[in-house]
């Protein structure tokens, strides 16, 4: 059965002694961590060992899960532990939950040295990657082969081959982008605002380490500088090596200025102003409701973005699915309204995400929805844009035509 098997060997741990010798303390913390990760305990066994003189010699403990198991062994005389976590991915991908357990236990035991391993289990070419749309709905894509996998200081990054999407990038088990459908997302994130601007020159991308947004922006000849602020340099490195069909070399273009830091903090500290700011981030929503991007998108952050825009500048971001996460969709628009006079949501179906996806353009004065189709065509021709796969003048107008259920999510003016 397809699944993820994780092990970790931890040495010179600085955790409280009770966690090495007390079965009950170990059981309680392991159970709490496992439940917090969202896995289901169906059985347990924790056994203490003693030396010949009766002194504690460590504990072996195991939780039986509906999804498989969590096991731990402690060596108090060495201040060491070993961890073993296996989860099957039959109904959906539990990989991120397994990693959450290992991360939490490592944080609890505070080792000075850690050796971690990951093993994908199951028949080659038959693994399913499950994308959680909500707590109750999932989309699945068959993974033919994992091309590369890397655990950075911040997250797990995977490049895999699929039949329908070509190479895909997954971060912490969630689909980010693919070779075959990235144009749905990147063209619609970039061109509606870039075309609505009379002559965009400077842009800031927060996130966007795959390079797809850079590639679309540089199709506009007026662009002189793009600051790519990606918190994890390893995402860019993985994209450089494996996702050339998405960034097409633009990650190394001289117009791209790389900054590897927290983009939310950069917005607050920077004094530069931009014609376009693109929030090309990981999903602003998650099935559990936990998301760094979501928690950082506050009214204060959007007000800081407004200060970093030129008079005709525009902020572009994606909002998640208006169907699966309507509360978050509506709340983000309400926060935008505290900072911008013009707020224009639009939607596009993203095949990789398995859902109609929401995006929005916010600005101080420009209304991208008001631009005429003839003007869009004129600017496309004047700028010599190559034939795009998704965006054109008709699409520009259609993107902003919202279904009634989406209109109902708009905050009151």
For each residue, the residues with C-beta under 8 A, 3 or more apart:
1: 88 90 121 122
2: 88 89 90 120 121 122 123 126 127 128
3: 68 86 87 88 89 90 94 120 121 122
4: 86 87 89 94 95 98 118 119 120 121
5: 84 85 86 118 119 120 121
6: 83 84 85 86 98 99 102 116 117 118 119
7: 82 83 84 85 116 117
8: 82 83 102 105 106 114 115 116 117
9: 80 81 82 83 114 115
10: 13 80 81 82 83 106 109 111 113 114
11: 78 79 80 111 112 113 114
12: 79 80 111 112 113
13: 10 20 79 80 81 109 110 111 112
14: 79 109 110 111 112
15: 19 20 108 109 110
16: 19
17: 20 21 76
18: 21 22 25
19: 15 16 22 25 26 29 74 108 109
20: 13 15 17 56 58 59 74 75 76 79 81
21: 17 18 48 56 58 59 74 76
22: 18 19 25 26 48 59
23: 26 27 46 47 48 59 61
24: 27 28 46
25: 18 19 22 28 29
26: 19 22 23 29 30 46 59 61 72 74
27: 23 24 30 31 44 46 61
28: 24 25 31 32
29: 19 25 26 32 33 108
30: 26 27 33 34 61 63 70 72 105
31: 27 28 34 35 41 44 63
32: 28 29 35 36
33: 29 30 36 37 101 104 105 108
34: 30 31 37 39 41 63 65 70 101
35: 31 32 38 39 41
36: 32 33 100 104
37: 33 34 97 98 100 101 104
38: 35 97 288
39: 34 35 65 66 67 70 87 94 97 101
40: 65 66 67
41: 31 34 35 44 63 64 65
42: 64 65 66
43: 63 64
44: 27 31 41 61 62 63 64
45: 61 62
46: 23 24 26 27 59 60 61 62
47: 23 59 60 61
48: 21 22 23 56 57 58 59
49: 56 57 58 59 60
50: 54 55 56 57
51: 54 55 56 57
52:
53:
54: 50 51
55: 50 51
56: 20 21 48 49 50 51 76
57: 48 49 50 51 76 77
58: 20 21 48 49 73 74 75 76 77
59: 20 21 22 23 26 46 47 48 49 72 73 74
60: 46 47 49 71 72 73 74
61: 23 26 27 30 44 45 46 47 71 72 73
62: 44 45 46 69 70 71 72
63: 30 31 34 41 43 44 69 70 71
64: 41 42 43 44 69
65: 34 39 40 41 42 68 69 70 87
66: 39 40 42
67: 39 40 87 88 94 97
68: 3 65 86 87 88
69: 62 63 64 65 84 85 86
70: 30 34 39 62 63 65 83 84 85 101
71: 60 61 62 63 83 84 85
72: 26 30 59 60 61 62 81 82 83 84 105
73: 58 59 60 61 81 82
74: 19 20 21 26 58 59 60 80 81
75: 20 58 78 79 80 81
76: 17 20 21 56 57 58 79
77: 57 58
78: 11 75
79: 11 12 13 14 20 75 76
80: 9 10 11 12 13 74 75 111
81: 9 10 13 20 72 73 74 75 105 109 111
82: 7 8 9 10 72 73
83: 6 7 8 9 10 70 71 72 102 105 106
84: 5 6 7 69 70 71 72
85: 5 6 7 69 70 71 98 101 102
86: 3 4 5 6 68 69 98 121
87: 3 4 39 65 67 68 94 95 97 98
88: 1 2 3 67 68 94
89: 2 3 4 92 93 94 95 122 127 128 130
90: 1 2 3
91: 130 138
92: 89 130 132 138 140
93: 89 96 128 129 130 131 132 173
94: 3 4 39 67 87 88 89 97 98
95: 4 87 89 98 99 156 173
96: 93 99 100 156 172 173 174
97: 37 38 39 67 87 94 100 101
98: 4 6 37 85 86 87 94 95 101 102
99: 6 95 96 102 103 156 172 173
100: 36 37 96 97 103 104
101: 33 34 37 39 70 85 97 98 104 105
102: 6 8 83 85 98 99 105 106 116
103: 99 100 106 107
104: 33 36 37 100 101 107 108
105: 8 30 33 72 81 83 101 102 108 109
106: 8 10 83 102 103 109 111 114
107: 103 104 110
108: 15 19 29 33 104 105
109: 10 13 14 15 19 81 105 106
110: 13 14 15 107
111: 10 11 12 13 14 80 81 106 114
112: 11 12 13 14
113: 10 11 12
114: 8 9 10 11 106 111
115: 8 9
116: 6 7 8 102 151
117: 6 7 8
118: 4 5 6 149 151
119: 4 5 6
120: 2 3 4 5 127 146
121: 1 2 3 4 5 86
122: 1 2 3 89 126 127
123: 2 126 127
124: 145
125: 144 145
126: 2 122 123 142
127: 2 89 120 122 123 142 143
128: 2 89 93 140 141 142 143
129: 93 140 141 142 143 160 162 168 170 173 175
130: 89 91 92 93 138 139 140
131: 93 138 139 140 141 174 175 352 353 354
132: 92 93 135 137 138 174 286 287
133: 137 138 139 287 321 324 354 355
134: 137 287 324 325
135: 132 287 288
136:
137: 132 133 134 324
138: 91 92 130 131 132 133
139: 130 131 133 353 354 355
140: 92 128 129 130 131
141: 128 129 131 162 164 165 168 175 352
142: 126 127 128 129 162 163
143: 127 128 129 146 160 161 162
144: 125 160 161 162 163
145: 124 125 160 161
146: 120 143 149 158 159 160 161
147: 159 160 161 167 242
148: 158 159 238 241 242
149: 118 146 156 157 158 159
150: 156 157 158 234 238
151: 116 118 155 156 157
152: 155 156 157 232 234 235
153: 232 234
154: 231 232 234
155: 151 152 171 172 232
156: 95 96 99 149 150 151 152 171 172 173
157: 149 150 151 152 169 170 171 232 234 235 238
158: 146 148 149 150 169 170 171
159: 146 147 148 149 167 168 169 170 238 242 243
160: 129 143 144 145 146 147 167 168 170
161: 143 144 145 146 147 166 167
162: 129 141 142 143 144 165 166 167 168 178
163: 142 144
164: 141 180 351
165: 141 162 168 178 179 180 181 351 352
166: 161 162 178 179 180 245
167: 147 159 160 161 162 178 179 242 243 245
168: 129 141 159 160 162 165 175 176 177 178 179 352
169: 157 158 159 175 176 177 178 210 235 238 239 242 243
170: 129 157 158 159 160 173 174 175 176
171: 155 156 157 158 174 176 235 282
172: 96 99 155 156
173: 93 95 96 99 129 156 170
174: 96 131 132 170 171 282 283 286
175: 129 131 141 168 169 170 178 352 353
176: 168 169 170 171 210 282
177: 168 169 182 185 186 210 212 243 246 352
178: 162 165 166 167 168 169 175 181 182 352
179: 165 166 167 168 182 243 245 246
180: 164 165 166
181: 165 178 184 185 350 351 352
182: 177 178 179 185 186 210 212 246
183: 186 187 388 389 390
184: 181 187 188 348 349 350 351 390
185: 177 181 182 188 189 212 318 348 350 352 357
186: 177 182 183 189 190 212 213 215 216 246
187: 183 184 190 191 216 388 389 390 391
188: 184 185 191 192 346 348 359 390 391 399
189: 185 186 213 216 278 280 316 318 359
190: 186 187 193 194 213 216 217 278 316
191: 187 188 194 195 216 388 391 396
192: 188 195 196 316 346 361 368 391 396 399
193: 190 196 197 276 314 316 361 368
194: 190 191 197 200 216 217 220 276
195: 191 192 368 371 376 379 380 396
196: 192 193 314 361 366 367 368 371
197: 193 194 200 275 276 312 313 314 366
198: 312
199: 222
200: 194 197 203 220 222 223 275 276
201: 222 223 224 225 275
202: 223 224 225 226 227 272 273 274 275 276 310
203: 200 217 223 225 226 227 274 275 276 277 278
204: 226 227 229 272 274 276 277 278 308
205: 208 213 214 217 226 227 228 229 230 277 278 280
206: 229 263 264 266 267 277 278 279 280 281
207: 229 230 231 263 279 280 281 282
208: 205 211 212 213 214 228 230 278 280
209: 228 230 232 235 236 239
210: 169 176 177 182 235 239 243 246 247
211: 208 214 215 236 239 240 243 246 247 248 250 251
212: 177 182 185 186 208 215 216 246 247 280
213: 186 189 190 205 208 216 217 278 280
214: 205 208 211 217 218 226 228 247 250 251 253 256
215: 186 211 212 218 219 246 247 248 250
216: 186 187 189 190 191 194 212 213 219
217: 190 194 203 205 213 214 220 223 226 276 278
218: 214 215 223 226 250 253 255
219: 215 216 383 385 386
220: 194 200 217 223 383 385
221: 383 384
222: 199 200 201 383
223: 200 201 202 203 217 218 220 226 255
224: 201 202 255
225: 201 202 203 255 257
226: 202 203 204 205 214 217 218 223 255 256 257
227: 202 203 204 205 257 259 272 274
228: 205 208 209 214 236 251 256 257 258 259
229: 204 205 206 207 259 261 263 266
230: 205 207 208 209 233 235 236 258 259 260 263
231: 154 207 260 261 262 263
232: 152 153 154 155 157 209 235 236 260
233: 230 236 237 260
234: 150 152 153 154 157 237 238
235: 152 157 169 171 209 210 230 232 238 239
236: 209 211 228 230 232 233 239 240 251 258 260
237: 233 234 240 241
238: 148 150 157 159 169 234 235 241 242 243
239: 169 209 210 211 235 236 242 243 246 247 251
240: 211 236 237 243 244 247 251 252
241: 148 237 238
242: 147 148 159 167 169 238 239
243: 159 167 169 177 179 210 211 238 239 240 246 247
244: 240 247 248 249
245: 166 167 179 248
246: 177 179 182 186 210 211 212 215 239 243
247: 210 211 212 214 215 239 240 243 244 250 251
248: 211 215 244 245
249: 244 252 253
250: 211 214 215 218 247 253 256
251: 211 214 228 236 239 240 247 256
252: 240 249 256
253: 214 218 249 250 256
254:
255: 218 223 224 225 226
256: 214 226 228 250 251 252 253
257: 225 226 227 228
258: 228 230 236
259: 227 228 229 230 266
260: 230 231 232 233 236
261: 229 231 265 266
262: 231 265 266
263: 206 207 229 230 231 266 267 279 281
264: 206 267 268 296 301
265: 261 262 268 269
266: 206 229 259 261 262 263 269 270
267: 206 263 264 270 277 301 304 305 308
268: 264 265 301 304
269: 265 266
270: 266 267 308
271:
272: 202 204 227 308
273: 202 308 309 310 313
274: 202 203 204 227 277 308 309 310 313
275: 197 200 201 202 203 309 310 312 313 314
276: 193 194 197 200 202 203 204 217 313 314 316
277: 203 204 205 206 267 274 305 308 309 313 314 315 316
278: 189 190 203 204 205 206 208 213 217 316 317
279: 206 207 263 293 297 315 316 317 318
280: 189 205 206 207 208 212 213 318
281: 206 207 263 284 293 317 318
282: 171 174 176 207 291 292 293
283: 174 286 291 293 320
284: 281 291 293 294 297 317 318 319 320 328 332
285: 289 291 294 320 321 324 325 328
286: 132 174 283 289 290 291 294
287: 132 133 134 135
288: 38 135
289: 285 286 294
290: 286 294
291: 282 283 284 285 286 294 295
292: 282 295 296
293: 279 281 282 283 284 296 297
294: 284 285 286 289 290 291 297 328
295: 291 292 298
296: 264 292 293 301
297: 279 284 293 294 301 302 317 332 335
298: 295 301 302 335
299: 302 303 335 338 339
300: 303 304
301: 264 267 268 296 297 298 304 305
302: 297 298 299 305 306 315 335 336 338 339 340 362
303: 299 300 306 307 338 339
304: 267 268 300 301 307 308
305: 267 277 301 302 308 309 315 339
306: 302 303 309 315 339 340 364
307: 303 304
308: 204 267 270 272 273 274 277 304 305 313
309: 273 274 275 277 305 306 313 314 315 363 364
310: 202 273 274 275 313
311: 364 365
312: 197 198 275 363 364 365 366
313: 197 273 274 275 276 277 308 309 310 363 364
314: 193 196 197 275 276 277 309 361 362 363 366 368
315: 277 279 302 305 306 309 336 340 361 362 363
316: 189 190 192 193 276 277 278 279 359 360 361 362
317: 278 279 281 284 297 332 359 360 362
318: 185 189 279 280 281 284 357 358 359 360
319: 284 322 328 329 332 333 345 357 358 359 360
320: 283 284 285 324 325 328 329 357 358
321: 133 285 324 325 329 353 355 356 357 358
322: 319 325 326 329 347 356 358 405 406 409
323: 326 355 356 405
324: 133 134 137 285 320 321 355
325: 134 285 320 321 322 328 329
326: 322 323 329 330 409
327: 330 331
328: 284 285 294 319 320 325 331 332
329: 319 320 321 322 325 326 332 333 345 358 406 409
330: 326 327 333 334 409 410 411
331: 327 328 334 335
332: 284 297 317 319 328 329 335 336 360
333: 319 329 330 336 337 343 345 360 409 410 411
334: 330 331 337 338 411
335: 297 298 299 302 331 332 338 339
336: 302 315 332 333 339 340 343 360 362
337: 333 334 340 343 411 413
338: 299 302 303 334 335
339: 299 302 303 305 306 335 336 362
340: 302 306 315 336 337 343 362 363 364
341: 363 364 365
342: 361 362 363 364 365 366 367
343: 333 336 337 340 360 361 362
344: 360 361 362 367 368 369 400
345: 319 329 333 358 359 360 400 402 406 410
346: 188 192 358 359 360 361 399 400 402
347: 322 356 357 358 359 399 402 403 406
348: 184 185 188 356 357 359 390 399
349: 184 355 356 357
350: 181 184 185 353 354 355 357
351: 164 165 181 184 354
352: 131 141 165 168 175 177 178 181 185
353: 131 139 175 321 350 357
354: 131 133 139 350 351
355: 133 139 321 323 324 349 350
356: 321 322 323 347 348 349
357: 185 318 319 320 321 347 348 349 350 353
358: 318 319 320 321 322 329 345 346 347 406
359: 188 189 316 317 318 319 345 346 347 348
360: 316 317 318 319 332 333 336 343 344 345 346
361: 192 193 196 314 315 316 342 343 344 346 368
362: 302 314 315 316 317 336 339 340 342 343 344
363: 309 312 313 314 315 340 341 342 366 367 368
364: 306 309 311 312 313 340 341 342
365: 311 312 341 342
366: 196 197 312 314 342 363
367: 196 342 344 363 370 371
368: 192 193 195 196 314 344 361 363 371 396 400
369: 344 400
370: 367
371: 195 196 367 368 375 376 396
372: 375 376
373: 376 377 393 394 396 397
374: 377 378 393
375: 371 372 378 379
376: 195 371 372 373 379 380 392 393 396
377: 373 374 380 381 393
378: 374 375 381 382
379: 195 375 376 382 383
380: 195 376 377 383 385 392 393
381: 377 378 384
382: 378 379
383: 219 220 221 222 379 380
384: 221 381
385: 219 220 380 388
386: 219
387:
388: 183 187 191 385 391 392
389: 183 187
390: 183 184 187 188 348 395
391: 187 188 191 192 388 395 396
392: 376 380 388 395 396
393: 373 374 376 377 380 396 397
394: 373 397 398
395: 390 391 392 398 399
396: 191 192 195 368 371 373 376 391 392 393 399 400
397: 373 393 394 400 401
398: 394 395 401
399: 188 192 346 347 348 395 396
400: 344 345 346 368 369 396 397
401: 397 398
402: 345 346 347 406 407
403: 347 406 407
404: 407 408
405: 322 323 408 409
406: 322 329 345 347 358 402 403 409 410
407: 402 403 404 410
408: 404 405
409: 322 326 329 330 333 405 406
410: 330 333 345 406 407
411: 330 333 334 337
412:
413: 337
